[in-house]
Amino acid sequence: MTEKRPETAPETSNAEDFTLREATLRDAATLDALWQAAGLTRPFNDSRQDIGFALSGPASTILLLEREGHIGASVMVGYDGHRGTVYYVSADPGLRHLGLGTRIMRAAEDWLTARGVWKLNLMIRPENEGVRRFYETLGYEVEERIVMSRRLGD
């Protein structure tokens, strides 16, 4: 599949000018490009595989804010039967400070609440102080935990 770059952002004044919808597999290339532009991708994660996996079942989805065919923000959201989690929270770098991040996070919270999920967890890289401050303004708090992981199938 050919790499698709984000299209030119439409002129806009705020996040309410964007329509909320769920992503489809047709959005994969544009989502991948947005996530790269936002600095979210890492060589050890296959974001295209993550997109397919998130869209393959009822316990997860990817929400988008879109205007005139341009994706301004996205969030991958899901739950494991106990808690909700978000990944790839992104806003087009050219559209920051319009409230897109706040609106897409509120949409993820609403999606989880509609499914009976009562708590949302998220992870932030330690060096990303700006993102930490963003989540604090939305009411998120640091909970002291050790996150451990193991890659399966390697």
DASULFEN-V225563 format. One record per residue. N is the residue number from 1. RES is the residue in three letters. PHI is phi in whole degrees, 0 to 359 (NA if undefined). NEAR is the number of other ideal C-beta (glycine too) atoms within 10 Angstrom. D_FIRST is the distance of its C-alpha to the first C-alpha in Angstrom with 2 decimals. Layout:
n: (N/N)
res: (RES/RES)
phi: (PHI/PHI)
near: (NEAR/NEAR)
d_first: (D_FIRST/D_FIRST)
This chain:
n: (1/2/3/4/5/6/7/8/9/10/11/12/13/14/15/16/17/18/19/20/21/22/23/24/25/26/27/28/29/30/31/32/33/34/35/36/37/38/39/40/41/42/43/44/45/46/47/48/49/50/51/52/53/54/55/56/57/58/59/60/61/62/63/64/65/66/67/68/69/70/71/72/73/74/75/76/77/78/79/80/81/82/83/84/85/86/87/88/89/90/91/92/93/94/95/96/97/98/99/100/101/102/103/104/105/106/107/108/109/110/111/112/113/114/115/116/117/118/119/120/121/122/123/124/125/126/127/128/129/130/131/132/133/134/135/136/137/138/139/140/141/142/143/144/145/146/147/148/149/150/151/152/153/154)
res: (MET/THR/GLU/LYS/ARG/PRO/GLU/THR/ALA/PRO/GLU/THR/SER/ASN/ALA/GLU/ASP/PHE/THR/LEU/ARG/GLU/ALA/THR/LEU/ARG/ASP/ALA/ALA/THR/LEU/ASP/ALA/LEU/TRP/GLN/ALA/ALA/GLY/LEU/THR/ARG/PRO/PHE/ASN/ASP/SER/ARG/GLN/ASP/ILE/GLY/PHE/ALA/LEU/SER/GLY/PRO/ALA/SER/THR/ILE/LEU/LEU/LEU/GLU/ARG/GLU/GLY/HIS/ILE/GLY/ALA/SER/VAL/MET/VAL/GLY/TYR/ASP/GLY/HIS/ARG/GLY/THR/VAL/TYR/TYR/VAL/SER/ALA/ASP/PRO/GLY/LEU/ARG/HIS/LEU/GLY/LEU/GLY/THR/ARG/ILE/MET/ARG/ALA/ALA/GLU/ASP/TRP/LEU/THR/ALA/ARG/GLY/VAL/TRP/LYS/LEU/ASN/LEU/MET/ILE/ARG/PRO/GLU/ASN/GLU/GLY/VAL/ARG/ARG/PHE/TYR/GLU/THR/LEU/GLY/TYR/GLU/VAL/GLU/GLU/ARG/ILE/VAL/MET/SER/ARG/ARG/LEU/GLY/ASP)
phi: (NA/287/292/252/271/300/287/299/290/287/293/206/250/200/295/290/284/257/264/272/207/273/288/233/299/295/273/304/295/291/299/301/294/297/295/293/298/275/77/266/277/226/301/274/244/267/296/296/296/300/298/301/294/297/271/270/214/282/267/202/199/235/260/233/250/227/217/50/79/256/276/268/201/207/209/268/227/197/215/247/95/232/219/266/216/240/220/50/290/217/226/306/305/282/239/294/72/257/94/295/297/297/294/290/292/296/295/296/299/296/299/292/301/297/257/82/278/252/212/241/251/211/242/232/295/304/281/263/297/298/291/300/298/302/294/297/294/270/99/279/234/284/245/292/216/254/265/242/210/211/285/261/83/273)
near: (7/4/8/14/12/21/13/9/16/14/8/16/8/11/21/11/16/24/11/16/14/13/21/11/12/7/20/20/17/20/25/23/18/26/22/15/16/18/11/17/19/9/5/7/13/13/19/15/10/20/23/12/13/19/17/10/9/8/14/19/17/23/22/24/27/18/16/14/8/19/23/29/28/29/26/25/30/22/20/11/6/9/13/22/18/21/20/21/23/25/26/20/12/12/20/13/8/22/19/22/24/15/21/25/22/15/20/25/18/13/21/20/12/8/13/7/20/10/10/17/15/16/9/15/10/6/8/11/10/8/14/14/9/17/17/11/9/11/7/15/6/9/6/4/8/4/6/5/5/5/6/5/3/5)
d_first: (0.00/3.79/6.46/8.79/12.40/15.20/17.07/20.72/22.84/25.46/29.09/30.46/33.53/32.75/30.56/32.28/30.61/27.32/26.67/25.89/23.48/21.46/17.68/15.56/12.16/11.16/12.17/9.99/8.08/11.57/13.42/11.79/12.68/16.07/16.79/16.20/18.43/20.94/21.12/20.34/17.74/19.13/17.93/19.48/17.65/14.09/13.68/10.62/13.05/15.79/14.30/14.01/17.43/19.04/18.13/19.26/22.98/25.93/26.76/23.90/21.70/20.07/22.19/21.30/23.58/22.33/24.13/23.33/19.64/19.51/19.11/22.11/22.30/21.03/22.42/21.46/24.75/26.20/29.42/30.74/33.92/35.86/34.12/31.17/28.69/26.23/23.29/20.93/23.57/22.32/23.45/22.07/24.17/25.41/26.76/28.58/32.17/31.72/31.99/28.36/28.46/31.70/30.61/27.38/29.48/32.16/29.66/28.55/32.27/33.00/30.24/31.82/35.35/34.71/33.92/37.10/35.63/38.29/36.84/33.67/32.84/30.45/30.01/30.20/29.97/33.61/33.09/31.56/34.89/33.60/31.43/34.42/36.64/34.24/34.39/38.15/38.60/37.01/39.55/37.70/39.85/39.42/40.35/41.29/39.22/37.75/34.14/33.44/30.33/29.34/25.95/26.05/24.75/24.65)
